[in-house]
Amino acid sequence: MKRVIIIGAGAQATVLCGVLSQAEDVSQILLTDINPARAREIAETNPNGKIKTETIDASNVERMTARMKAESFDLVINATIPMFVRQVLKAAYNARINYLDMASNEIYPQPDVPIEQLAYAEEWKQAGLRCLTGAGGDPGLTNIMAKDAVLQLEEVDSIRIKDYGVVESELPVALWSMRTYLEDLYLPATIWEGGKPKKVEPFGGREDYDFPPPLSMRGRCYFHDHEEAVTIPLFCGKPVRYCDFKIGEPDIDTWKFLIQGLGLMDEQPIEIGECRVSPREMLFARIPQTATPKRQAELYENGKLKSRLMLVCDVDGTKEGKRCSLRLWSESPDGGEACRWIRGSNDVSWLTSVPASIFALMLLRDQVDHIGVFPPEVFGPGEIETFYRGIAEWGIRVIRQIEAPAV
């Protein structure tokens, strides 16, 4: 029987606990957070007895290490915000426990290090440990979709990934960390062009894209600071000439105006009366925190919240010497459906944490054939098929569309 420790009791943990607690080979989940009330609420929405809660500060490597060593855990899942990646990763290594996370905080922190987790690759490999990084929805599912397409091509010209979400709400609501979202919108993005990384300006690469069903709508997207564009070309197994990641939503241009037009993410303090405060501090003080499981359930059940997320991956290249285009996209429950599957979840946490849960189960069941630090696009056909079967049990499918010139 397997035992898991989860660091962070936000939106993703609701789904992680819901999925993993239903696995027969998982006997216990220790859910931790600096806010014990959040962890307890998640445990209360899932009363099967496998989930225990404790208070842990994700910034304190020594205390996390000591707690991880105090009992025998088989996997550490980092479900905190990205700023704590290095701390949780170090604690897991110190305790010699396999590790999974869903995002990075730093793109090219060093010239030869695409994401910060890869700075520790050699020591994890020498220790015989597994660190599966970027293993959520995007990155995660998107990386698998890209690798799926790459395996069908002989040469890869371009990989273009898009994340588009639609939210209808009577009240301001955050379905995941709005702070992380705004920080990524504000930062320059990195794309892969001409076989190397390239920095591009925030809100660049504007594109109006026709999304397939069940969205069935045209939506505007922009370059976004994300891991896929720098890890997929390096780890998918074939040379890639171009790769980018874009994000969009119906209100994306409103965020562009607030960030670029009004400067509400600027860090330089300004005078307001007798006080000095940065616009960023003010904005972060006013944006809503991620809604609690109970609050989300109330909003969905009362018809005050509707939401749906889609991930798309377009890959162009050659097959059998001819041009070939592949389009893969996610088909998954909307927010209300997700909340009925696991109370307190939403479409974003579902499309992020169901894949993370399946990746976690694959690690626990020794179904991953890699050691060291690696992203999901290193997976081979057998691993990809196991992953697809796992997410399908929770209502997530990847639809494939192939367009090749007529012979």
N, C-alpha and C positions, 0 to 999 in steps of 0.2 A: 504494500500500500504506500502511496506517495503523499508527501506533505509539502505544502507550498506556503511561502510568505509573500504577501503583497504589500509593497510600500506605496501608500497613497490611496485615499478613500474618496476619490472624486467620481465623475460620471463613468469612467472606464471600469472602475472596480465593481460597480453594480452588476455589469454584464459578466465580467470575469468571474465573480463569485457565483453568479447564477449558473453559468455554464460549467465551471470546474466542479462545483458542488454536486452536480448531477452525474459526474463521471464515477463509475464504480471503483476505479483504482485510485481515486483521490480520497484520502481518509480525513484530512484536516487542512483548513485554510486559516492562516493567521493574517488578519487584515489590520494594517497599522496606519496611523495618520497622526499628525500633530494635533488635530482636532478630534478627540475621542467621540464626540457626538455624531460626527459624520459617519465614522466607522460603525458605530452602534446602530445607526438608522439603516445602513445597508444590511447588516446582519439581521435586523428585525424584519426586513422585507423578504428574507430568505431563511425561514425558521426550520432548516433541516438538521441543525445540530452540528454541522461540520465547520461552521465559521466561528472563530474566536477573534476578539478585538483587543488591541493594545495601543498605547500612545507611543509613537516614535517620531523623532525629529529627523527628517531626511537630510538635514545639513550636517548632522553629527556622525561622521564616519566611525569613530571609535565605539560609540554606543550601539550603532547598527551592527557593527562587526560582532560585538559582545553578545547581542541578542541572537544573531544568526548562529553563533557558535554554541549557544546555550542548549539548543535542541537540534535534532537531526532533520534538516530540511533538504528536499530534493531540487528545489527551484526557487529562485528569487525573481519576482516580477516587479519591475519598476513601473508603477502607474502614477508617478508624480508628474509635475510639470517639468519641462526639459532642463531647467536651470539646475536640477539636482542629479543629472545623469552621472557626472563623474563621481559624486559622493556615494551613490548607491552601488555603482559599478565597482568602486574600490572596496566597499564593505563586502560585497559578494565574493570578490576575489580573495580578500583576507580570510573569509570564512570557508573558501574553497567550495563554493556552491555554484552550479550552473545558473545562468542569468538570462533574462529576456527584457527588452524594453521596446517602446513603440515610437520613439523619436530621438533626435539629437538636438543639442543646443547650439553647436558650433559647426559651421560649414567651413572647411579648410582653416582650422585653427593654426595649422602649420602648412607650409607649402606642399609637403608630401603626405599630408594626412587629410583625407576628404571629410571625415567626421571624427569627433573626438574619441569615440569608442575604439577606433582603429589605431589610436596611439598606443593601446595596450595589447595589440594583437599578439606580439611575440611571447609575452609573459603568460597569456591565457593558453596559447598553444603549448608552451613548455609545461604548463601545469596539467595539460590534458583536459581542460575545462571548455565548456561551450558558452559562448556569449552570442546569442541571436539578437541582433539589433535592428531597429526599424521594422518591427514585426507586429504591426497593427493593421490599419486599413490603408492609409497613405501617410507614410510608407508602410509596406507590408503586402497587402493584397495587390496593390498596384505593381509592386516589384514582381510578384508571381505572374500577373497578367502580362507584363513586359517579357519575362523570361519564356512564358508559354508561346508568345509570338516569335521570339528570337529563335526558339527551337525549330520552328517551321520554316525558317528562312536560311539561305546560304550566306547572304550578305545583308547587313542592316544599315540603311541610310538614316532613318530618323525614328525616334520614339517620343511621342508627345502625350503627356498625361494631363488630365483635367479632373478637378474636384468641383462639383457644383451642387449647392444646397438651396432649398426653398423653405422658408419658415413663415407661417402665418400665425400671428399671435395678437391677442387683445392687449397684452401687457408686455413690457420689456422682459425678455427671458434669455438666458445664456444656456445653451445645450452642452457646451464644453468650455474650456478655459478661454474666455474672451481676451484676457491679457496676452496669452500666447498667440492668438490669432492676430491681434493688433500689432504685436511686435514683429511678426512675420510679414505683415503688410508694409510696415514701415521700413524694413531692412532691404538693401539691394538683394536681388536674387542671383543665383548662379545657374547658368545653363551650360550645356556641353556643345561646343561648336568647333568644327575642324579638328576633332580628336583631342580637345583639351577644354578645361573649365574656363568660363568667361563671366565676369560680373556684369549685370545689367541693372538699370535703374528701377526703383520701385514703381509699380503700376506701368511697366513697359509691356510691349508685346500684346497690345489690346487685340482681342479676337472675339467676334460674335459667332458662336458655335451652335449648331443644331444638334441638340441632345436627343438620343433615341428614347423609345418608350422604356419605363413608364413616365419619364419626365415629359417627353414629347414637346419640347419648347426650345426656343433660341435664347441663349444666355451669354452675357458678356463675361470674359475672363481676362486675367492679367498674369504675368509672370509672378511667381510667389517663391519665397525663400524656403526651399524644401530639399530633402535628402536625395530623392530619386535621381535628379539630374546629374548628381556627382557619383553615386554609387553604382547605378545600373550600368553605365558604360564601362566601368572598371571590373564588374563582377558577373556580368551576364554570360561571359564565355566567348563573345565575338566582338570584333571592333564595331564601334558605333560612331557615325559621323556627327550626329546631332541628337540632343535630348533636352527636353524642357518639362517644366511643371507649371501649370496655371491653375488659378482658383477663381471662382466666381459665385455670385449670388445676385438676386434682383436689386439689392441695395449697394452693390459694390462701388458704384460711382459716388454714392453718399460718403462712404468711408474715404474714398480718394479725396473728396473735397475737405472733409474734416482733418485728414492727416496732412495733405499737401497744401490745401488752400488756407485753412485756419491754423495749421501748425500745432494741432493738439497732441502730437506725440513728441514735440520738441522737449529737450531736457534742460535747456537754459531757463533758470528761474525768471519770472516777471513779477513786477510789483502789483499787488492787488490790495488797495488800501494801505494798511501798515504792515502787510505781510509780503513775503516773497515765496513764490511757489512755482514749480515748473508746470507747464500745461499737461505734461505726461502724468505727473503725480495727481493733478486734479482729475484728469480723465479716468485714471485707474481707481480713484476713490469713488467715482460715480457709476462706473459700468457695473451691471449686475454680476454677482457671483454665479457660478454654475448652480442651476436649480437642484435642490435636494431630490432624492428619489420620490418622496411623498408628494412634493410640490409638483414635480413633472407629471406624476400619475393623476393628480387632481386636475391639472390643466388639460391633459389629453382626454380624460374621462368626461369632463364638462364641456368639451368641444371648443375650448378657448385656445388651443394650440394644435397646429397641424404642421408637419415637416417631412421632408424627404431629401435624401442625399444620393448622389450618383457619382461613380468613378468611371472614367473612360480612358482607354489607352489605344492610341492610333500608332501603328508601326508600319513603316514603308521599307521595302528592300527588294531583293531578288530571290526567286525560287526557280530552280531548273533553268537558270539563265534568263528568265523573264521577270518583268516588273510585277510586284505583288504587294497589295495593301491589306493589312489586317486591322480590324476594329474589334476591341473587346470592351465590354462594359458590365457593370455590376447591376444585378436585379435583386433587390433586398426589401425587407419590410419598411414601410414608412414609420414615422414616430409612434403613431397610435398602435399599429400592429406590434411593433417592438415592445411597447409598454405592456401589451397584453401577454406577450411571451414571457417577459421578465419584468415584473412590476418596477417602475421607476427608471426604466431605460428609455432611450430615444433612438432615432434613426442614426445619429452620429456615433453615439456610444456603441450601437449595435454593429455598424459597419467597421468600427475600429476594433472593438473588443471581442467579437465572435472570432474574427481571424486570429487575434492575439491568443485567445483561449485554445484554438486548435493548434497553433504553433507551440503553445505551452504543453499541450497533451502529447504532441509529437516528441518534444524533448524528454518529457517524463517517461514515455514509452520506448525511448531509444530508437525512434524512427527518423532521426536526422543523422546523415552520414558525414558530418563535418566537425572539426575541432578548432578551437580558437575563437576569434572574433569574426563574424560574418553576417551579411545581410541575406534576406530570403532569396534573392535572385541567383544565389549559388546552387539552389536546389536543382536536382535532376528530375526527369520525367516521373519516376516512381514517387518521389517526395511530393511533387506537385499534385499528382493524382490523389495521394493520401490527404493532402490539404484540401483539395476541392471536395472530396467526399465528406470531410469533417464540417466544412462551412455549409454544405448543402443540407445537412441535418438540422441546421438552424436558419433555413430559409434564404440563404445567400447563394446565388448562382452567377457564374460568369458566362455571358453570351458572346459568341464569336461570330464575326462576319468577315468573310474573305473575298476580296475582289482581285481577280487576276485577268489580264488581257485574254481575249478569246484566241484560241489557237488557229 
